[in-house]
């Protein structure tokens, strides 16, 4: 399994474990950051938090370097959104090594960039990112409109209320706070109109404020629905594509057809799918798959049958074939091979799940009995 697949993909057990470990560490460091703000912490607690910070920075640094190592376009990764976030998550620690952080305490807040790392993980966050990209132009246009509306509201309330409340609405800049909390319908109550004109104007601003809240919510909601529909359409398209559904034949080339036929029937319990002919034999592996045993050198010419011509084929060397078995049958297969006098060459415990037993047939082909698929899914179908 490649390092790139573990770091960037989640279709393997190792990849999911890597992501889960990083997410857990992010949550732990966010909690530690909050604990640091508590007054009167004991020296022991502060030392524990310091060690946790060193450990987390070490892990995040290794993660950043791994992502940089496996990136196809390294410079693009460095300047990408998540590349910048990953760097900001560790940068304050290294700056503090050479600078008195008390003089630049605001840099400590950069540690909170770690919470943004969570946006990399999870299908829901990926869906939200796609939705934001879909409506980014509308959101930018709305943000500009909202800023203009906030400024006009500040100017309007200033002219209505400045004479009556000069201490609260001393200038347009002082009125901006009132405009923000009113348009967002928060209304803290620290500044409110007392004149008839100011109250009428505030009513109009409140009506506009409903739109300030509703428009971006509606944009994101519709975009999320569109993204979900696109994902469902992609899944339906994949399901309807013409695709190979199984490997129906697996072929091995053998020196002695009778000897190999006896081996696969006796050791693995395969049954004949047809009566052997001079150049080949066929054995049933499952209801839909057969193992073909071709005698070496016997198929170098086309085979003409009443039904059509089979192209020539021949092979040499030690080939590899894997057969799936149920996990519950692993030990029984081990005993069966030993009883048949077959040496088990090696046993592999796969990190993504499952075991494999390796041994050889009479022509030294590598045979494998595996309890899982390549993706790590255990072959429990039909378990007794």
JODAMO-V137096 format. One record per residue. N is the residue number from 0. PHI is phi in degrees with one decimal (NA if undefined). OMEGA is omega as a letter, one per 40 degrees, with the letter a starting at -180 (999 if undefined). BURIAL is # if it has 16 or more other ideal C-beta (glycine too) atoms within 10 Angstrom, else .. Layout:
BEGIN
N & PHI & OMEGA & BURIAL
N & PHI & OMEGA & BURIAL
END
This chain:
BEGIN
0 & NA & a & .
1 & -77.0 & i & .
2 & -63.3 & i & .
3 & -60.0 & a & .
4 & -68.6 & i & .
5 & -68.4 & a & #
6 & -76.1 & a & #
7 & -105.1 & a & #
8 & -114.5 & i & .
9 & -126.0 & a & #
10 & -93.9 & i & .
11 & -128.4 & i & #
12 & -62.5 & a & #
13 & -63.8 & i & #
14 & -64.9 & i & #
15 & -67.3 & i & .
16 & -65.7 & i & .
17 & -60.3 & a & #
18 & -63.5 & a & #
19 & -62.9 & i & .
20 & -64.8 & i & .
21 & -66.3 & i & #
22 & -61.3 & i & .
23 & -61.4 & i & .
24 & -66.6 & i & #
25 & -60.7 & a & #
26 & -64.1 & i & .
27 & -64.0 & a & .
28 & -69.0 & i & #
29 & -65.4 & i & .
30 & -64.0 & i & .
31 & -64.6 & i & #
32 & -60.4 & i & #
33 & -68.6 & a & .
34 & -63.3 & a & .
35 & -60.3 & a & .
36 & -81.5 & i & .
37 & -69.1 & i & .
38 & -75.5 & i & .
39 & 59.2 & i & .
40 & -71.9 & i & .
41 & -71.9 & i & .
42 & -58.7 & i & .
43 & -64.1 & i & .
44 & -65.2 & i & .
45 & -63.9 & i & .
46 & -66.6 & i & .
47 & -63.0 & i & .
48 & -65.3 & i & #
49 & -64.5 & i & .
50 & -64.9 & i & .
51 & -63.1 & i & #
52 & -63.6 & i & #
53 & -62.1 & a & .
54 & -62.4 & a & .
55 & -64.4 & i & #
56 & -64.1 & i & #
57 & -61.0 & a & .
58 & -66.2 & a & #
59 & -64.9 & i & #
60 & -66.9 & i & #
61 & -61.5 & i & .
62 & -60.6 & a & #
63 & -61.5 & a & #
64 & -66.3 & i & .
65 & -64.7 & i & #
66 & -64.1 & i & #
67 & -67.2 & a & .
68 & -64.7 & a & .
69 & -90.0 & a & #
70 & -65.3 & i & #
71 & -68.9 & i & .
72 & -121.3 & a & .
73 & -64.3 & a & .
74 & -65.5 & i & .
75 & -63.5 & i & .
76 & -66.2 & a & #
77 & -57.3 & a & .
78 & -98.6 & i & .
79 & -75.4 & a & .
80 & -57.5 & a & .
81 & -72.9 & i & .
82 & -63.8 & i & #
83 & -66.2 & i & .
84 & -62.2 & i & #
85 & -60.9 & i & #
86 & -71.0 & i & #
87 & -63.9 & a & #
88 & -67.5 & a & #
89 & -115.5 & a & #
90 & -60.4 & a & #
91 & -57.0 & a & #
92 & -63.1 & a & #
93 & -72.8 & i & .
94 & -64.4 & a & .
95 & -66.2 & i & .
96 & -66.8 & a & .
97 & -114.2 & a & .
98 & -131.7 & i & .
99 & -68.5 & a & .
100 & -65.6 & i & .
101 & -64.0 & i & .
102 & -82.0 & i & .
103 & -133.9 & a & .
104 & -60.7 & a & .
105 & -62.1 & i & .
106 & -65.9 & i & .
107 & -60.7 & i & #
108 & -65.4 & i & .
109 & -62.5 & i & #
110 & -60.3 & i & #
111 & -69.2 & i & .
112 & -61.0 & i & #
113 & -60.9 & a & #
114 & -66.7 & i & .
115 & -71.8 & i & #
116 & -62.2 & a & #
117 & -63.5 & a & .
118 & -65.4 & i & .
119 & -74.0 & a & #
120 & -106.1 & i & .
121 & 101.4 & i & .
122 & -66.6 & a & .
123 & -63.8 & i & .
124 & -66.4 & i & .
125 & -63.5 & i & .
126 & -65.6 & i & #
127 & -65.6 & i & #
128 & -62.3 & i & .
129 & -63.7 & i & #
130 & -65.7 & i & #
131 & -63.5 & i & .
132 & -66.9 & a & .
133 & -61.8 & a & #
134 & -112.6 & a & #
135 & -61.5 & a & .
136 & -67.1 & i & .
137 & -65.3 & i & .
138 & -66.0 & i & #
139 & -64.5 & i & .
140 & -63.1 & i & .
141 & -66.8 & i & #
142 & -60.8 & i & .
143 & -62.8 & i & .
144 & -63.0 & a & .
145 & -64.6 & i & #
146 & -63.1 & i & .
147 & -63.2 & a & .
148 & -64.7 & i & #
149 & -63.0 & a & #
150 & -65.1 & i & .
151 & -63.6 & i & .
152 & -65.3 & i & #
153 & -63.8 & i & #
154 & -64.4 & a & .
155 & -62.3 & a & #
156 & -67.9 & i & #
157 & -62.6 & a & #
158 & -70.3 & i & .
159 & -78.3 & a & #
160 & -111.8 & a & #
161 & -59.9 & a & #
162 & -69.6 & a & .
163 & -77.6 & a & .
164 & -133.6 & a & #
165 & -65.6 & a & .
166 & -77.7 & a & .
167 & -94.8 & a & #
168 & -122.3 & a & #
169 & -71.7 & a & .
170 & -154.4 & i & .
171 & -62.8 & i & #
172 & -66.1 & i & .
173 & -64.9 & a & #
174 & -75.8 & a & #
175 & -61.4 & i & #
176 & -60.9 & i & .
177 & -60.4 & a & #
178 & -63.0 & a & #
179 & -64.5 & a & #
180 & -70.2 & i & #
181 & -80.2 & i & #
182 & -65.9 & i & #
183 & -87.6 & i & .
184 & 58.9 & i & .
185 & -77.8 & i & .
186 & 60.2 & a & .
187 & -66.2 & i & .
188 & 88.7 & i & .
189 & -76.3 & i & .
190 & -145.0 & a & #
191 & -148.6 & a & #
192 & -74.3 & i & #
193 & -121.8 & i & .
194 & -91.2 & i & #
195 & -63.2 & i & .
196 & -65.0 & i & .
197 & -65.2 & i & #
198 & -69.7 & i & .
199 & -63.4 & i & .
200 & -62.8 & i & #
201 & -63.7 & i & #
202 & -59.9 & i & .
203 & -65.0 & i & .
204 & -64.9 & i & #
205 & -63.0 & i & .
206 & -62.3 & i & .
207 & -66.5 & i & #
208 & -62.0 & i & #
209 & -59.9 & i & .
210 & -70.3 & i & .
211 & -59.4 & i & #
212 & -80.0 & a & .
213 & -76.2 & a & .
214 & -61.4 & i & .
215 & -64.0 & i & #
216 & -61.9 & i & .
217 & -65.7 & i & .
218 & -61.4 & a & #
219 & -65.7 & a & #
220 & -61.8 & i & .
221 & -66.7 & i & .
222 & -66.6 & i & #
223 & -62.1 & i & #
224 & -62.9 & i & .
225 & -66.3 & i & .
226 & -62.8 & i & #
227 & -63.4 & i & .
228 & -62.9 & i & .
229 & -64.2 & i & .
230 & -64.4 & i & .
231 & -64.1 & i & .
232 & -65.3 & i & .
233 & -62.7 & i & .
234 & -64.0 & i & .
235 & -65.1 & i & .
236 & -64.6 & i & .
237 & -64.2 & a & .
238 & -67.5 & a & .
239 & -90.9 & a & .
240 & -67.8 & i & .
241 & -72.6 & a & .
242 & -149.8 & i & .
243 & -69.5 & a & .
244 & -107.2 & a & .
245 & -168.0 & i & .
246 & -95.6 & a & .
247 & -89.7 & i & .
248 & -136.8 & i & .
249 & -127.2 & a & .
250 & -114.1 & i & #
251 & -127.3 & i & #
252 & -105.4 & a & #
253 & -124.0 & a & #
254 & -85.2 & a & .
255 & -128.3 & a & .
256 & -63.7 & a & #
257 & -65.1 & a & .
258 & -64.0 & a & .
259 & -68.0 & i & #
260 & -60.6 & i & #
261 & -65.1 & a & .
262 & -62.1 & a & #
263 & -71.6 & i & #
264 & -74.1 & a & .
265 & -77.7 & a & .
266 & -82.0 & a & #
267 & -99.9 & i & #
268 & 77.2 & i & .
269 & -72.1 & i & #
270 & -110.8 & a & .
271 & -71.0 & i & .
272 & -87.3 & i & .
273 & -161.2 & i & .
274 & -70.9 & a & .
275 & -60.9 & i & .
276 & -116.3 & a & .
277 & -60.3 & a & .
278 & -100.1 & a & #
279 & -159.0 & i & #
280 & -139.3 & a & #
281 & -125.4 & a & #
282 & -122.4 & i & #
283 & -76.0 & i & .
284 & -94.2 & i & #
285 & -134.1 & i & .
286 & -62.9 & a & .
287 & -115.4 & a & .
288 & -136.5 & i & #
289 & -125.5 & i & #
290 & -104.4 & i & #
291 & -97.5 & i & .
292 & -110.4 & i & #
293 & -101.8 & i & #
294 & -73.2 & a & #
295 & -59.5 & i & #
296 & 84.2 & a & .
297 & -96.8 & a & .
298 & -128.2 & a & #
299 & -78.5 & i & .
300 & -110.2 & i & .
301 & -60.0 & i & .
302 & -102.3 & a & .
303 & -94.4 & i & .
304 & -121.2 & i & .
305 & -62.3 & a & .
306 & -101.2 & a & .
307 & 148.8 & a & .
308 & -103.1 & i & .
309 & -95.6 & a & .
310 & -60.9 & i & .
311 & -68.7 & i & .
312 & -158.2 & i & .
313 & -161.0 & a & .
314 & -149.6 & i & .
315 & -141.4 & i & .
316 & 92.3 & a & .
317 & -93.3 & a & .
318 & -98.8 & a & #
319 & -126.6 & i & .
320 & -132.2 & i & .
321 & -110.8 & i & .
322 & -117.4 & a & #
323 & -82.2 & i & #
324 & -133.4 & i & #
325 & -75.3 & i & #
326 & -55.7 & a & .
327 & -67.0 & a & .
328 & -95.4 & a & .
329 & -57.8 & a & #
330 & -67.0 & i & .
331 & -66.1 & i & .
332 & -68.2 & i & #
333 & -60.5 & i & .
334 & -65.0 & a & .
335 & -64.4 & i & .
336 & -65.2 & i & #
337 & -63.9 & i & .
338 & -63.6 & a & .
339 & -84.0 & i & .
340 & 76.9 & a & .
341 & -96.2 & i & #
342 & -79.7 & i & .
343 & -80.7 & a & .
344 & -71.7 & i & .
345 & -163.9 & i & .
346 & -126.2 & a & .
347 & -116.2 & i & .
348 & -100.6 & a & .
349 & -71.8 & a & #
350 & -63.8 & i & .
351 & -82.9 & i & #
352 & 122.3 & i & #
353 & 97.6 & i & #
354 & -123.0 & i & #
355 & -134.1 & i & #
356 & -107.6 & a & #
357 & -111.1 & i & #
358 & -154.5 & a & #
359 & -123.5 & i & .
360 & -95.5 & a & #
361 & -58.3 & i & .
362 & -96.2 & i & #
363 & 66.1 & i & .
364 & -68.1 & i & #
365 & -79.9 & i & .
366 & -109.7 & a & #
367 & -134.6 & i & #
368 & -108.0 & a & #
369 & -122.5 & a & #
370 & -92.0 & a & #
371 & -145.9 & i & #
372 & -81.2 & i & .
373 & -61.8 & a & .
374 & -82.2 & i & .
375 & 94.7 & i & #
376 & -73.2 & a & .
377 & -70.2 & a & #
378 & -87.6 & a & #
379 & -90.1 & a & .
380 & -62.8 & i & .
381 & 75.3 & a & .
382 & -64.1 & a & .
383 & -89.4 & 999 & .
END
